Amino acid sequence: MGFLGSRDEPADQRTVESRKKLRESLNSQIEAFLASGGEIEEVPSNVTANPPQKPSGEYGNRPI
């Protein structure tokens, strides 16, 4: 199986065992990342990738 968490994975193949393998794989990747000096930063839930922008003043400036 290439990517265990794929949405293309048929529902009948999503078993408790397959999810257990996915969790174990993810945990081992996290441990390897942390062991190599990586850090995990917790991002607050209210942070967005696109902060609010000031509305542009061009609304309604098209000629009729």
PABADO-513186 format. One record per atom (N, C-alpha, C): residue number from 1; x, y, z; atom name. Coordinates in pm, whole numbers, padded with zeros to 5 digits, always signed. Layout:
<bamis>
> resi;xx;yy;zz;name
> NUM;X;Y;Z;CA;
...
</bamis>
This chain:
<bamis>
> resi;xx;yy;zz;name
> 1;+00085;-00118;+00000;N;
> 1;+00000;+00000;+00000;CA;
> 1;+00090;+00124;+00000;C;
> 2;+00070;+00212;-00095;N;
> 2;+00156;+00329;-00106;CA;
> 2;+00131;+00431;+00004;C;
> 3;+00010;+00479;+00015;N;
> 3;-00024;+00581;+00113;CA;
> 3;-00143;+00532;+00192;C;
> 4;-00119;+00496;+00316;N;
> 4;-00223;+00431;+00397;CA;
> 4;-00343;+00520;+00427;C;
> 5;-00323;+00651;+00431;N;
> 5;-00433;+00740;+00466;CA;
> 5;-00506;+00796;+00347;C;
> 6;-00483;+00740;+00230;N;
> 6;-00541;+00792;+00108;CA;
> 6;-00693;+00782;+00108;C;
> 7;-00755;+00885;+00057;N;
> 7;-00902;+00882;+00044;CA;
> 7;-00943;+00787;-00069;C;
> 8;-00844;+00753;-00153;N;
> 8;-00871;+00659;-00260;CA;
> 8;-00878;+00516;-00210;C;
> 9;-00840;+00496;-00084;N;
> 9;-00845;+00363;-00025;CA;
> 9;-00991;+00323;-00011;C;
> 10;-01030;+00210;-00069;N;
> 10;-01170;+00167;-00060;CA;
> 10;-01214;+00148;+00086;C;
> 11;-01339;+00176;+00111;N;
> 11;-01392;+00167;+00247;CA;
> 11;-01377;+00029;+00307;C;
> 12;-01385;-00074;+00225;N;
> 12;-01374;-00210;+00279;CA;
> 12;-01231;-00244;+00321;C;
> 13;-01134;-00161;+00281;N;
> 13;-00995;-00183;+00324;CA;
> 13;-00959;-00100;+00446;C;
> 14;-01046;-00012;+00488;N;
> 14;-01022;+00070;+00608;CA;
> 14;-01065;-00010;+00730;C;
> 15;-00970;-00081;+00785;N;
> 15;-00999;-00165;+00900;CA;
> 15;-00927;-00110;+01022;C;
> 16;-00960;-00166;+01137;N;
> 16;-00893;-00127;+01260;CA;
> 16;-00743;-00155;+01247;C;
> 17;-00711;-00268;+01186;N;
> 17;-00570;-00306;+01168;CA;
> 17;-00497;-00208;+01076;C;
> 18;-00562;-00165;+00967;N;
> 18;-00496;-00072;+00875;CA;
> 18;-00475;+00064;+00942;C;
> 19;-00570;+00104;+01025;N;
> 19;-00555;+00231;+01097;CA;
> 19;-00447;+00221;+01205;C;
> 20;-00434;+00104;+01264;N;
> 20;-00329;+00082;+01363;CA;
> 20;-00192;+00093;+01296;C;
> 21;-00178;+00035;+01177;N;
> 21;-00052;+00045;+01102;CA;
> 21;-00023;+00190;+01066;C;
> 22;-00126;+00264;+01028;N;
> 22;-00110;+00404;+00994;CA;
> 22;-00061;+00483;+01114;C;
> 23;-00121;+00461;+01231;N;
> 23;-00079;+00530;+01353;CA;
> 23;+00064;+00496;+01390;C;
> 24;+00101;+00367;+01378;N;
> 24;+00237;+00325;+01410;CA;
> 24;+00338;+00390;+01314;C;
> 25;+00302;+00396;+01187;N;
> 25;+00389;+00459;+01088;CA;
> 25;+00408;+00607;+01118;C;
> 26;+00299;+00675;+01149;N;
> 26;+00305;+00816;+01182;CA;
> 26;+00388;+00841;+01307;C;
> 27;+00367;+00758;+01411;N;
> 27;+00445;+00772;+01534;CA;
> 27;+00593;+00752;+01510;C;
> 28;+00630;+00655;+01427;N;
> 28;+00772;+00632;+01400;CA;
> 28;+00832;+00749;+01321;C;
> 29;+00754;+00808;+01230;N;
> 29;+00802;+00924;+01155;CA;
> 29;+00821;+01043;+01248;C;
> 30;+00729;+01062;+01341;N;
> 30;+00740;+01172;+01437;CA;
> 30;+00863;+01153;+01526;C;
> 31;+00883;+01030;+01575;N;
> 31;+00999;+01002;+01659;CA;
> 31;+01129;+01027;+01584;C;
> 32;+01137;+00987;+01457;N;
> 32;+01256;+01010;+01376;CA;
> 32;+01279;+01160;+01354;C;
> 33;+01172;+01234;+01332;N;
> 33;+01181;+01378;+01313;CA;
> 33;+01235;+01446;+01438;C;
> 34;+01181;+01408;+01554;N;
> 34;+01225;+01467;+01680;CA;
> 34;+01368;+01426;+01714;C;
> 35;+01404;+01301;+01683;N;
> 35;+01539;+01252;+01710;CA;
> 35;+01644;+01323;+01626;C;
> 36;+01606;+01369;+01508;N;
> 36;+01701;+01438;+01421;CA;
> 36;+01707;+01588;+01450;C;
> 37;+01645;+01631;+01560;N;
> 37;+01653;+01771;+01601;CA;
> 37;+01533;+01854;+01562;C;
> 38;+01433;+01793;+01505;N;
> 38;+01313;+01868;+01465;CA;
> 38;+01230;+01909;+01585;C;
> 39;+01151;+02010;+01567;N;
> 39;+01062;+02059;+01673;CA;
> 39;+00919;+02063;+01621;C;
> 40;+00827;+02039;+01709;N;
> 40;+00685;+02049;+01676;CA;
> 40;+00632;+02174;+01743;C;
> 41;+00577;+02262;+01662;N;
> 41;+00523;+02387;+01713;CA;
> 41;+00370;+02380;+01711;C;
> 42;+00309;+02405;+01825;N;
> 42;+00163;+02404;+01831;CA;
> 42;+00112;+02541;+01789;C;
> 43;+00025;+02540;+01690;N;
> 43;-00031;+02664;+01636;CA;
> 43;-00170;+02682;+01695;C;
> 44;-00198;+02801;+01751;N;
> 44;-00332;+02825;+01806;CA;
> 44;-00440;+02806;+01699;C;
> 45;-00557;+02763;+01741;N;
> 45;-00665;+02732;+01647;CA;
> 45;-00720;+02855;+01576;C;
> 46;-00696;+02973;+01631;N;
> 46;-00753;+03093;+01569;CA;
> 46;-00659;+03156;+01467;C;
> 47;-00545;+03095;+01436;N;
> 47;-00451;+03148;+01338;CA;
> 47;-00490;+03096;+01201;C;
> 48;-00494;+03186;+01103;N;
> 48;-00528;+03146;+00967;CA;
> 48;-00413;+03177;+00873;C;
> 49;-00409;+03110;+00760;N;
> 49;-00304;+03132;+00661;CA;
> 49;-00325;+03263;+00586;C;
> 50;-00449;+03305;+00571;N;
> 50;-00480;+03428;+00500;CA;
> 50;-00543;+03528;+00597;C;
> 51;-00461;+03619;+00652;N;
> 51;-00518;+03716;+00745;CA;
> 51;-00615;+03810;+00673;C;
> 52;-00707;+03869;+00747;N;
> 52;-00803;+03960;+00685;CA;
> 52;-00732;+04074;+00614;C;
> 53;-00785;+04114;+00500;N;
> 53;-00726;+04223;+00423;CA;
> 53;-00822;+04341;+00418;C;
> 54;-00765;+04458;+00406;N;
> 54;-00845;+04578;+00393;CA;
> 54;-00917;+04573;+00258;C;
> 55;-01046;+04602;+00255;N;
> 55;-01120;+04599;+00128;CA;
> 55;-01062;+04700;+00030;C;
> 56;-01056;+04661;-00097;N;
> 56;-01004;+04754;-00198;CA;
> 56;-01111;+04858;-00229;C;
> 57;-01069;+04976;-00267;N;
> 57;-01161;+05084;-00298;CA;
> 57;-01205;+05086;-00441;C;
> 58;-01189;+04977;-00513;N;
> 58;-01221;+04974;-00655;CA;
> 58;-01361;+04921;-00683;C;
> 59;-01438;+04895;-00581;N;
> 59;-01572;+04842;-00602;CA;
> 59;-01660;+04948;-00668;C;
> 60;-01721;+04915;-00779;N;
> 60;-01811;+05006;-00846;CA;
> 60;-01742;+05110;-00932;C;
> 61;-01616;+05092;-00963;N;
> 61;-01543;+05192;-01044;CA;
> 61;-01547;+05162;-01192;C;
> 62;-01619;+05059;-01236;N;
> 62;-01628;+05028;-01378;CA;
> 62;-01724;+05124;-01446;C;
> 63;-01693;+05163;-01570;N;
> 63;-01788;+05250;-01643;CA;
> 63;-01914;+05171;-01680;C;
> 64;-02023;+05241;-01692;N;
> 64;-02150;+05178;-01726;CA;
> 64;-02159;+05151;-01874;C;
</bamis>
